[in-house]
Amino acid sequence: MADETPTLKDFALALYAREGVPPACLALQEATGLDVNILLFAAWRGAVLRREVSATDIAAARARVAEWHSEVVKALRTVRRRLKTGPSPAPDDRTAKLRAQVQAIEIAAEIIELEELGALAGGSPAPSETDAAALAFAAMAQVVASFAGRPLRPEEEAAVRAIASAI
């Protein structure tokens, strides 16, 4: 029988496609500087692998992708965002096409990051009586607090709940 456990990549792409998830993820990214892929990794560990996420797990995830995220993903994001308003000759039809190409490359870079994070988990799902969304919420809350360096603010908790409810 084939393994039916979704990969992190498949889980993350499906979750991110659900209504309300992208704005919640982006709000958390803007508020705390977190890496959305690490947030989705935590959600996957909780919801799919039925495992808690510790400070050690978060540190390992951050270490695994830190340079890639900083030097590749964020660099591509900066270029994509800049092309929206300038420099001259942007924005025009030509630079809009270039921006779309950069966005596709940025997404490809994020998928590589997801694959790297997925390699950290290992193992099959653990038995758990706890609801998948509750495990995902707890795991994501740990990530947000880790990146923020403080407890979650009410609006951040609401964003994490919105993502968890989409699972």
Disulfide bonds with the S-S distance in Angstrom:
none
